Amino acid sequence: MRIGLVGTGGVGRALVDLIGKRDDIELVFALNSRSGVGDQAGLDPEKLYDYLGRTRDLEGYGEGGFGAWRISDILNEYRVDLLVEATPTNKSTGEPARSTIRLALENGLHVVTANKGPVMLHYRDLKDLAEKRGLGFGIGATAGAALPTISAGENDLLGSRLLGIRGVLNGTTNYILHLMENGGMTYQAALQKAQEEGIAEADPTQDVEGWDSAIKMTIIANALAGKALKLEDAEVLGITHLTSEDIRSAKDRNKRYKLLGELDLEAENPRVVVKPVMVSHEDIFYGVQGKNKGIQYVTDNLGEFAILGGASDVRGAAAAIIRDILQIKKRIFRKV
Amino acid sequence: MRIGLVGTGGVGRALVDLIGKRDDIELVFALNSRSGVGDQAGLDPEKLYDYLGRTRDLEGYGEGGFGAWRISDILNEYRVDLLVEATPTNKSTGEPARSTIRLALENGLHVVTANKGPVMLHYRDLKDLAEKRGLGFGIGATAGAALPTISAGENDLLGSRLLGIRGVLNGTTNYILHLMENGGMTYQAALQKAQEEGIAEADPTQDVEGWDSAIKMTIIANALAGKALKLEDAEVLGITHLTSEDIRSAKDRNKRYKLLGELDLEAENPRVVVKPVMVSHEDIFYGVQGKNKGIQYVTDNLGEFAILGGASDVRGAAAAIIRDILQIKKRIFRKV
């Protein structure tokens, strides 16, 4: 399968690495905001991976490198089956990723994206467009990455109705809570350590105030339960107010805090609620430690089941993109 | 999609019930060891479900009912796309299920089975035959039922290599251990209670001596990792020797026993090991309580992830069959 990549940051570069280890995916072009590189006969992923470790300026790549580009020109020039969209996200408009995805679908390309903004804001539109054209639209990397929230919902739940969702979906806050509990740190000290280790971002607001969790819950509900939930309707409380005393007092009761998202799909007006919750060691999420995540699906026929794990890192996110590509490929070729 | 059913026991009847609630699966015939019923235009699932609640003798069903049958005649007479095989299992030979499955595949039918014997003994043969003919062969109900062990392996792991498997795969023993721990019962008392509640079978040997867990581990490894493991090579120890004192002493240390299956796929000679293991409350399986089950997959690119839940019952097993049918249907119609 021939693919093109937009976005050569951490996840994009990890994807190039994984593609280099496979013989069933061919990378034809790679683009970032200012430059790109393409080869109709297929790029050398190992060479590109090494190059991106030194600089993101692809104009100087040598043969096939170029500067400013327009996506319409690129899609005219290079023949690919699928576009991977992995540019930095914009959560207000979803642009320019949304336009790129639309154009690719209109050009008959399958699309896989790791970009939360357009998926949170425009999932139904983009999915409808893809379905109308018989194309795949993979979003697994936007909602848990290595943790297969979307794949499980689309495959493992087939034939059952989803009644409710619970999730610990943010690895950064889970790690901070872990440090506070096991290292006895204050919130500030734990955040700083997580930042030093490259786990928390310089501006951690999205994670620690619960918005990243709420976005993932919203994406999952919209994708799996056909809802049109909006982020602004979610009730969101983060972990910034939690004190060492709160954590210790939970521990004394054999409990621990988790930043938990909950959604009752049977409610009259389903609404995502994200807040820190004390869970006992009988709770399925108690053992989700460190950077791990978890999701629990409540269904009518299959009962309740949870998927736990999928520690956050760029390799896991890239592997989630590969999974989406291969799921689309499997269906194209009618492999039963 | 038009389907035929062989086997009208608990799971078969629950399947008829679920089919009655859907409009995308049509039941054309249903057979058991001595009788059957068929209608080229589709049976009435609600009527059949009620009938099976009274008697399994389908010869007296009225229109379409018949006595002794041969599967070759049935497949000649009724046109279906897929055969569901859900007869009682034979773990020594896999017959007659194996022959039924082969014949169906040779006749160009997709097959979904809930029958452990033929899958444990002949998975590779049957799968090869299905693949050669471009047909689906669904086995999810044989390895965890509602817990989507096979579906997760085939879909959620795509693009990653499986390095190891850990599983708590037997709901009955998990429930017995739960009673011993929380009710302070002896093994014998807990077994008896589980039998009275219809959870443990009259002859509980397969479950309590660990063979059911070993069979499921073997099926999963053979299906997902392309192995040809044999049950006789497994190292299997059940829970019958555990005393109230063992359970209490674990509890005093904040631990609990789980009947755990483990398999290191990177070992020179991979071998299933099933035995009771004390797990701490940091272990992902600690929270798998009652009749629930769990599986953990260790992978190269997606890290570790576990799926927990899927309490054992006939409805869950029937829902697992529906899931397999719909996964095959989705691929036939190239729905991306």
Interface residues (C-beta under 8 A of the other chain):
Chain A: L18 R22 H110 A130 E131 G134 L135 G136 A146 L147 P148 S151 A152 E154 N155 D156 L157 L158 G159 S160 H281 E282 D283 I284 Y286 G287 Q289 Q296 N301 L302 G303 E304 F305 A306 I307 L308 G309 G310 A311 D313 R315 G316 A318 A319 A320 I322 R323 I325 L326 Q327 I328 K330 R331 I332 R334 K335 V336
Chain B: L18 R22 H110 A130 G134 L135 G136 A146 L147 P148 S151 A152 E154 N155 D156 L157 L158 G159 S160 H281 E282 D283 I284 Y286 G287 Q289 Q296 N301 L302 G303 E304 F305 A306 I307 L308 G309 G310 A311 D313 R315 G316 A318 A319 A320 I322 R323 I325 L326 Q327 I328 K330 R331 I332 R334 K335 V336
